[in-house]
Amino acid sequence: MDAKNLLSVHKISKSYGIKTLYKDITFGIHEGEKIAIVAKNGAGKSTLMNTLMDPAIADTGEVTFRKGIKIRYLNQQPSFENGQTVRDILYQSEHPGLDALRDYEAILASGDTEGMQAALDKVEATGGWHLEGRIQEMHGRMNLPDMDRTVDHFSGGEVKRLAMAQLFIEEPDLILMDEPTNHLDLDIIEWLEEYLINYKGALLMITHDRYFLERVCGTIYELENLQFYKYEGNYSYYLEQKEAREVNEAANLHKTKQLFKKELDWMRRTPSARTGKAKDRIDRFKEVKKAAKKRIDDREVTLELNAQRLGGKILELHKVAKSFPDKLLIEQFNYIFKKGERIGIVGPNGSGKSTLLKMIMGELDPDKGKIVTGDTVVFGHYTQDGIVNKDDLKVIEVVQEIGEYITLKKGQKLTASQLCERFLFDSHQQYSYVSTLSGGERRRLFLLTILMKNPNFLILDEPTNDLDILTLQALESFLEEYSGCLLVVSHDRYFLDKLCDHLFVFEGGGRIKDFNGRYYEWREEQKRIDAIRTTVAKEVPKEEPKKEKVKTKLSYMEKREWDELPGQIEALEARRDALNAVFEGAEQDPEEVAAAAEEIKQVLAELDEKEMRWLELSEFDYE
């Protein structure tokens, strides 16, 4: 049976003033399809998504949803009203099961026993218990605060997780998502990826997360040059087919331009013959002229900046510690940076990653320890805040505040305007106000202001948020050739795997693990350790039944044994605690963990045996 169509989009167009975002776009979404939209920043991705939810936004065209389907939309920055609790939001649904649950709770509170059975039957009939289970599941899975907490002071990540939990509770037929991985920590991102892979409903999302594009999506649409290109496949297939399409377009454009030259020559040579049969050729000339003037937008972000030389001493952290009244973030952390190091920082939201960066930059003082920075170090700090208090300035003015010129690798100098061009800000956009830029364009401008200072130590705090794939690819290419030090906080697994061969893992409780390897290697190690722990827990011998009490006196040898048992038990307990510390310590060598797992099974078995023997002997008369 063919999958049912859920959404039909027919020739929608949208312009803002003289700028056309997209024109005559037509596509559809069927049951079970998982589709992604990719495009350059400012091309209109989010506008297109908003148009689907509110077709009145479009200048022309139609958007039609299948009657009776449930649709939910998760935008980039969800928000809730102050005063709302987690409970209010999670139980905020049009589902009849929730209405039944609310009625049941009201009857329960009132003590009306007569209506109790009817209320229970209604909950059962409407699937209320299943929905209650979904709410509890999502509350735990998204690591949300207590049900009675208000959202007034929630972080961006907490708001995003709450909105996502609310969406998944309802299990809609079609989910629309705009950059769903922004502001989420890595554990939630990995869970979300698996959830969406197995999700039975349809999915349409905007994302720059290339692992999502690779593993979740079966179709990718690219919005480019006002057109919508369809690629039936994942991210790898998209890259291959996009390259083939662009090669073909370039070849066709070249042929068209050659034909245009011939037609133009004919038009110039035969002015008197443009009647009768020549009319068809004149019409043809006009079409060829139009096609030849077509401009393929193949501009890319170009990064060729000249990092300043680093001296012998770069950055040293000596027994650095930092805590706040309610939380220990960093305890006794030591590290000496070497030239060319590329370190990624990972860990849950709120674990202290950004705090470490602020201490390195001198924006926060450590509680203990010291941070020593080399004389030749020039930091470039890309923060999550981005461009602040610049909305009333033009793009070119923001760049000129830093400098009128920038020196590239080979000594070439670029003006501020030329540099803007390399970052895809054309002459029109350069004189646009920052307030008019899209989120991704603001991020790109901020990146430009950081890199044009030619730093030799780059600190990037979530640099991939809101950047389009083309800008990400250009940034990655630049960083691969970058000779300075690199320190990156990121939730983008693809970005980390590609650039960082060393990790600082924030484990909580002030512990920072220094892991020599890439992100995927660390995740594999974590999976192995978790598997060992599970195996050990299953293999610990169960307590044997107590032996029947025997009313006799201890022998001489039994007296000696009983006297020695407490010391033996104490020694075994100490060894058990030492082995457990191997699993919980900041430094976890796989071979050491495996050896500890084998030994702890023997220790636990012996400890159990000694304790049972002591209990047996303690029941005898000691004379």
N, C-alpha and C positions, 0 to 999 in steps of 0.2 A: 504494500500500500504506500502510495506517495505521501510524503510528509506535508502536513497542512501549512498553508501560508499564514504567518502571524502578522506581518507588517509589509505594506507595499508603499514605496516612495516613487512618485511619478513626476519627473521634470521639475524639481524644486530648484529655485535660484535665490541668491541673497547677495545684496550689495550694501555697502556703507559709503554714501557719497559717491566718489569716483572709483572707489575700490570694490571690485567684484570678488567675492569669496569663492562662490561656486555657481555653476550655471547648468540647468537642465539635468540634474542628477537623478538617476533612476536606479533603484535596486529593491530587493525584497529579502525578508528573513523568514525561514521556515522552521518548523518544530525541530528542536535538538541541535540547530546550527550554532556554532561558536565563531563569531566574526569579530575581527579587529579593524579599526580605522587608524591609519598612520598618515602623517603629513608634516610639513614644516610648521614651526611655530608661527602663528598668525594667519595660517591658511584657512581657518574656519572650522576646525574639528569640533570644538566645544559648542560653537554656534549651531552647527549641524545637529549635534546631539540635543541641544535645547529646542531646536525646531521640531524634532520628532515628538517631543513631549508637548509642544505648543505650536502647531502648524501655522498659526497666525503670524509667527515671526517671519516666515518665508515671504518673499516678494511675489513669487509665482509657484505653481505646482500644487500637488496634493499628497497628503499623508493619510493612509488608511490602515487601521488596525482591525484584526479579526474580531468580530463581535463576541463578547463574553470572556475574553482572555484577561488575565491579571498581569499588569505591567508595573515594574518598579524601577526607579532611577536613582543611582548613587552619583551625585555630582562631585567635583573635585574637593569642595570645601563645604560639607554639610554643616548645618547649624540647628540648634534647638533653642526654644525660649527659656530664659532664665527662670529658675524656680521649678522646672520640670525635673522629676526624679528619673533614675534609670528604670524603675518599675513603670512609671507613667508611659515612657517611650516604648519599652518592650511590649507592653500590653496595649499599645495604641494600634489597633488594626480593625479593619472592616470584617474580619473573619467571624462568622456566627458562633464558632466555638469559644471565642474570647467573650462575646456577649453573654453566653451561657455560663462561663466561669465567673464573670462579674456578678451575675444574678445569684449564683450559688453562694459566693462569698458574702453577699449582702444578707441572704437568708440565714446563713450560718452565724453571722454577727448579730442578727436580730433575735435569734433563738426561736424562730418560727418553724417548729418541727413538722407542722402540717404540710408546708410547701417544700420540705426537704427532698422527698423522694422524686417529686416532679422535676425539681431543679437538677438532681443527679441524672435523671433519665435524659434531660435535655443536653447536659454536658456530654453524656455518652453518645447520643445521637448525632451531635454536631462535630464530633472529633475534638472536643475540648481537652481531654486528657492527653491526647497526642500533642496538641499545641502547647500545653503546659510543659510537657517534656522537652519540646523544641526550645522553648524559652529558657529553661534551666540549662539545657545543653549549650546554647549559644552564649548565655551569660558566662558560663565557665570557660568555654572555648575561646572567647574573645578577651578573657582576663579582665572583665569589667569590674568597676567598683561596686560596693554594696548597693542593693536594690533601692535603698532609701536615700542614697546620695543624690544631691542636685547637680545639674550640669554646669552651674555658674562658673566654676573655676577648673573645668576640664581642660586638659591639654588637647592640641590638635589631633594627636594620635588616639586619645580616648574618645573624642567625638567621632572620629572616623570609624573606630571599632564598634561603637554603639550604633551608628547608622547602618553599618554592615550587618550587625546582628539583627536589627529590626527588619532589614530587607530579607535576610535568609529565613527568618522565622516563618514568613508567609509563603515561601516556596512558590514564587510567581512563575507564570508561563514564559515570560520574557524579562530579562534583566538588562538594563542599560547602565554602564559604568564608565565614568570619566576618570582616568588615572587612579585605579583602585589601590595600587600599592604605595602611593605617596603617604608618608607619615606612619607607615606600619613597620614594626620590627620584623626581623628575618623569620622568626618562628611563625608568626601569623601569616607572612607572605607565603611561606612554604605550605602551610595548612590550606590557605586560600587557593593556591595552585591546584592541590590535590582535590579540593572540594569542587572547583569549577570543572576539572577534568571529568569528574563523575556526575556532575549535575545533569539531570534529565531535561531541564528546560532549555530554552534558547538564550543566547548571550550575545550582546553587541557592546564592545568596549573600545575606548581609546586608551592606549597604553604605550609606554616606551620600554616596558620590561620585556627584554628579548627572550628570556626563558619562558615567560608567559606566551609570547607569540610563537615560540617553538613548540611547546608542549600542550597548550590549551586550545589554540585557534586552528580551525580547519580552512578558514577563508580570510584573506587580508584584502581590504580595500585601501587604495592609496589616493588621496586627494592631491592633485598636482596639476598646475596650469588650467585651473577651473574645471578639470575633468576628473572622473572617478574610474580608476583602473582596478580591475578585479583579478586576484591571484588565488586560484584554488589550491591551497596548500598552506604549510606552516612557514615560519620565518626563513628557514634555509631555502625553501622553494621560492619564496618571494624574492630573496636576493638574487637568485639565479635568473628568474624570469624578468625581473626589473632590468638587470643588465642586458639581457637579450633584447628587450623592448627598446631600450635607449640606443643600443647599437643600430637596430633596425630603423628607428626614427631618424637618427643622424644620417644614415645612408640615404633614406628617402628624401630628407631635406636637402642633401647635397644634389641629388638627381633633380629635384624640383628647381633648385637655383640654377642649375645648368640649363634646364629647359626654359626657364624664365629669361635667361640671357639670349637664347635663340629667338624666343617670341618677341622680345624687346627689339632685337635687331630687325626682325621682319616688320614690326610696326613702324620703325623709323625709316626703313627703306621704301616702303610702299604706301605713302600717304594718300595717293590718288586712287588706290584700288580698294578702299574700305567700304565698298557697297556690295550688295548682293551676297554672293557666296562667301565673301570675306567677313561678313558679319559673324558667322559661327566662330571663325578664328579669333576675332576681336573679343568675343565673349569668353573664349577659352583663355586668351591672354589675361583677362581680368581675374579668372579663377586661379591661374598659375601665379600671378602676381601676389594674390592674397596668401596663397600657400607658402610662397617663397619668403614672405615677410614674417612668417610665423617664427617666433623666438622660443626656442626650447630653454626653459629655465633650469640650467644645469649648474648654477652657481653653488659653490660649497664654501663653508667656513674655512678660511685659510689661517693657520697658526704657524708662524715662523719666528717666534720671538727669541731674543738673545739673553739667556739667563746669565747673571753675573757669576764670577768664579767663587767657589767655596774654599775657605782655608782649612787647616788641619782640624781645629776645634769647631764643631758644628753646634750640637745641642746635647746637653747632659742633664739627666734627671737623677737626683740623689735622694733616696728615701723619702720621696714625695708622698704626702698624705693630705686628704681633704675630706671633710665631712660637714654636714649640716645638722641642725638640732635633731632632726628625726631620721637621719640616714647617714651611714658611712659609705662613701663613694670610692675612695682610693686610699690604700694603706700600704706604706713602705714600698713604693714603686721605684725601681731603678732601671735606667736604660741610657746607653751612650750611642747616639746616632753616628753612622758612618756615611761617607759620600755615596750618593746614588741609591740610598735605601728607598724602598717603596713599600710602605706599611699600611695595611688596612686595619681599621678599628671596627669591631663588631660587638654587639651586646644588646640587651633589651632596652627599650625606651626608658629613660630616667636612671640608667645605671652609672652615668658619670662620663660618658664619651665627650660630649660638648664641654663639660667642665674641665677635662684634661686639656683640650685645645685652648680654652680661655686662659688657663694658667700658663701654658707655653707662650701665648701671645702677651702675657703680662696684664690681662684684663681682670684676673683673679689672683690672689696670693695663696700659696699653699699653707695649710695649717702647720705642717712640719716639712723638713727637708728643704732642698734648694734646687733651682733650675738655672743652669749656666748656658748662656747663648754666645756663640762665637762672634768675633768682631766683623766677619765678612758676611754673616747671614742676613739676607734680605727676604723677609717673610711676605708671602702672598696669601691672605686669609679670605677664603670664600665661605661666607656665613649663610646660614639658613634664612636670615632676615633679608638678604638681598639688598637692593637699592632702597635707602630710607631717606625720606624728606627731599626727594628730587622731582616730585610730580610736576612742579611748576617750571622745570627746566626742559629745554629741548635736548634731544639725544646728543647732538653735536656739542652742546654746552657742557654736558656731563663729562664727555671725553676730554674736551679742552681744559677743564678744571685740573686734569692730571698733567696734560702736556699738549703742545701744538704739534709735536713730532714724536715718533717712536723709531728706535733703531732696531733693525732686524739682524739676523744671524750674520749675513755677509756684508754688513756695514750699510746696507740700503736704508734710507730714511723714508718714512711714510708720514704724510700729514694726518691730522686727526680725521679728516674726511675720508681719505684713502683707507685708513684703518677701519673705519665704520663700514665701508664698502666690502672689505674682506670678511666682516662679520655679518654680512647680508642686510645691512641697513642702507638702502639706496638713498639718492639725493632727496627724495620726497620725505622718507621716514626720518632722515637726519634732522629735519626741521619740524618734526612732530614732537609734541610734548610727551614726556615719559608717562604721564597719566593715561595716554591713549594706547599704550603698548599692551599686548597680551601678556599673560603670566610667563610664558616661555620666552617671549622677546625681552622682557625685563631681566630674566635670568641670563640671557645671552649678553645683554648690555653689561650686566654686573660682572660677568666672566671677563669681558673685554677690559673693563676698568682694572681688574685684578692683574691680568696677564701683561698689560701694557707697561707695568712698573718693572718688568723683567726680573721677577723674583727668582732666587735660587733655592728656596725652600717653600714648597706649596703645601698649604693646609686647606683641605677641601671638606667642608661639612655638608653632606648630602648634595653633592654637585649635580646629580642626575635628575632631581625633581624638576618637572615641568620642561625639561629640554627635549627637543625632538630627536629622532634617531639619527638624522644627518649631523646635527650638532654634536651628539654623543660620539658618533664615529670619528668626527674631526678632532674632538677633544681627546679621545683615546689614542688616536694616531699621534697627536702632539705629545701626549704624556709618555708614550712608548719611546719616543726619541729624546725626551726631556732628561737633561744631565744632572739636574739638581735633586734634592730630597723630596719625597712625596709622602704625605700623611693624609689618609682619607677615611672619613666616617661615611659609610654608605650602607643602604639597605638594598642596593642593586647588585645582585649576585653575579651577573654577567660582567659588570664593570669591575668588581673586585677580582674575579677569577682572571680577567684579562690583564690587569695592571699590577696587582699586589701579590708578592711571593712570600709575605711575612704578615702575621696578624697579631694585634693586641686584642685578646678576647676578654671582655668585661663579664665576669661570672657572678657578680653580686657580692655583697658583704665586704666590699673593698678589694677583692681579689682581681688581679689582671694577669691572665695567662699569656706568656710570650710563646706563640706558636710559629715555628719555622715551616711554612708551607702555604698553599693557596686555600681559599675558602672551601672549595669542594673537598679538599683533602681533610680539612678540619671536621667537616660534617660527617665524612665517612668514619673518621676516628671516633667521633661522638656516638655514632650508631654502633660501632664495635664495642665501646665501653658500656653502653646501655644494654647490649645483648649479653655481655659477660655478667653484669650485675643481675640481670633477670635470671640467668642460668644458675648463678651462685645461690640466689634466694630460693630457687626451686629445689636445689640439691642439698640444702642444709638438713641433716638428719632430724627427723621428728622425735620428740621426747618419748622414750619408752615408758610403759606402765611401771609404776612403783612395785617393787617386789614385796611379797608378803612379810610382815614383821615377824622376826624370830626372836623369842625371848631367851637369849643366851648371853653369856659374858664374852667380851673380846679376848682373843688370844693375844700373846705377846706381840706377834708380828702384825696383827690387826691394829693393836694400840699404836705401834710405830707408824703404820700406814695412815691412820686417822690423824696423828699429830702432823704428818708431812703434807697432807692433802690441802689445807688452806693456803700454804705457800705456793704449791703447784698451781692451784686454781688462780691465785692472784697473778702469777707469771703468765699463764695462758690468756687471762683477760687483758693484760697489758699488750701482749702480742696481737690479740684480736683488734684492739683499738689502733695499734700502729698500722696494721694492714688496711683497716677501714680508711685511715688517713690517706693512703695511697690513692684510693678512688676519689676522694674529695679534695685533694690538693690542687694547687694552681698548676704544678708541673706534672703532667701525666704522660709518661713514656709507655707506648703500647706493650712492649715486652715486659716492662715492670708490672703493669696492670695485670697481664696474663699470668705471670708468676705469682703475684699476690692472690689472684683468684684461686689458683690451685692450692696454695698454702693455707688460705683461710678455711677451706673445706676441711682440711686435716685438723686445724686448730679447733674449729667449732665442734667437730666430732669428739676430739680428745677432751675438750672442756665439758661437754655434755656427759661423757663417761665419768670424769672425775667428780662432777657435782652429784651424779647419781650414786657413786660409790660412797661419797661423804654422807649423803642422806641415809644410805643403808647402814653404815657403821654408827651413825649418831643414834640409831634406835637400840643399839646394844647397851648393856650396862658396862660402864667404864670403871673397872676395879682391878 
